[in-house]
Amino acid sequence: MAFRPWISGTGCPIVDRAVDTDGALHGSLPANCHTGCATVANMAVREKRSVSLDPDLATDIDRAAAETGTTFSGWLAETAAHRLRLEEGRRGIQAWEAENGPLTDEERAEGRARARRSLGRA
C-alpha cells in the first residue's frame, strides 16, 4: 500500500499502512491511533479573523445561518464570496463598456433576463 499524497508529511505509520493509493481505508484505524492525522490532513485551510458587528446585525446573521443550516462564519464567508463575485462582474461590465461603449437599455434588459433564467427566476 502506498501513502496518499494529501496525507503525506504526517509521518503517521498507522495511516501509512491503512490508506491505499486509491484513497480507500483498508480495515479500520486501530484504537491506539489518537492523532486523527488523516482527518486533520484533509481539513480545509481557514484563516481566523476577529470582526466587530452591531449586535442586531450579529443576531440577524445567526438567524440567517441557522435558516440555511450553516455556521455564523460559513454564512459570512459565503455572503462575502457572493459580494466579491458581484463586484467582479460589475468591473467586467465597466471594462467592456470602456472598450465598446455603453450597453443599450435593450442589452441590459437581455442581460438581466438571462441572469434571472440562469437563477431559475424567469
C-alpha positions, 0 to 999 in steps of 0.5 A: 500500500502506498501513502496518499499524497494529501496525507503525506508529511504526517509521518503517521505509520498507522495511516501509512499502512491503512490508506491505499493509493486509491484513497480507500481505508483498508480495515479500520484505524486501530484504537491506539491511533489518537492523532486523527492525522488523516482527518486533520490532513484533509481539513480545509485551510481557514484563516481566523479573523476577529470582526466587530458587528452591531449586535442586531446585525450579529443576531440577524446573521445567526438567524440567517445561518441557522435558516440555511443550516450553516455556521455564523462564519460559513454564512459570512464567508459565503455572503462575502464570496457572493459580494466579491463575485458581484463586484467582479462582474460589475468591473467586467461590465465597466471594462467592456463598456470602456472598450465598446461603449455603453450597453443599450437599455435593450442589452441590459434588459437581455442581460438581466433576463438571462441572469434571472433564467440562469437563477431559475427566476424567469 
